[in-house]
Amino acid sequence: MHPNDPTRKPERLFRLCEIEPLTGLKKSSIYAGMKAGTFPGCIRLSARAVAWRESDIATWQAQRQQAGGQP
């Protein structure tokens, strides 16, 4: 499916308050993981707001399950 396909459903974006319960991580661990390259990066929505793509979080969760939850 092409990214500009008008029939394509827009990807959901998660804010930090949604990411914490989805991942079981707190804010400090999320940002530390981003810095270390072990957690997906966020996208800037505005000067003071960021969000994470649903697909990036799903991929991260799948990788963690394959690794058996090992850090």
N, C-alpha and C positions, 0 to 999 in steps of 0.2 A: 504494500500500500504506500502510495506517495505521501510525503509529509504535508503537501498542500492540497490533498484530496478533501473536497468539501464534505464528504460523507464520513470522514475520519472523526472519531470522538476525541475532543481535547484531553490531553493528559492531565490527571489530577495532580495538584501541588499540595504538599503537606507543610504546615507551619510547625515550628518547634514543639508547641504544646501537643501536637499529634504524633510527632516523631518519637518523643520520649516513651509513650506507652507502647508504640509499635515495636520499638527496638529494645526496650528495657534499659536504655542508657539515659543518663542525665546530661544536661547541657554541657558540662565541662568535659565529659567523656566524648560526646559527639564532636565538639570543636577540636579536642585533642586528636581524635581519629581523623578528622579532616586534615589537620596539619601534618599528621604522620602518613597520610595517603591510604589509610585503612578504612575510611568511611567516605561515602559519596559527598562531593561538594554541593553546596547550596547555590541557588541562583538569587540574584538581587531583584526584589520586586520594587523597592523604593529606597530612599536614603536610610531608612530605619527598619526595613522589613526584608526577610529572606524566606525562602521555601525550598523544599527538596522535591524532585520529580518522583512520582510513584514508581516508575520503572527502575530508577536508580536504587531506590530502597528495596524493591523486590529482588533485584539482582544481588545486592549486598546480602540480603537474608538468605537467598539460595546458596551463595558462596559460603556463608557461615554454616549452613546445614551440611553442605558437602564436606567441609573441614571438621565437622563434628563439634562445632562451637569453640574450637581452639583459637586462642588469641594470635 
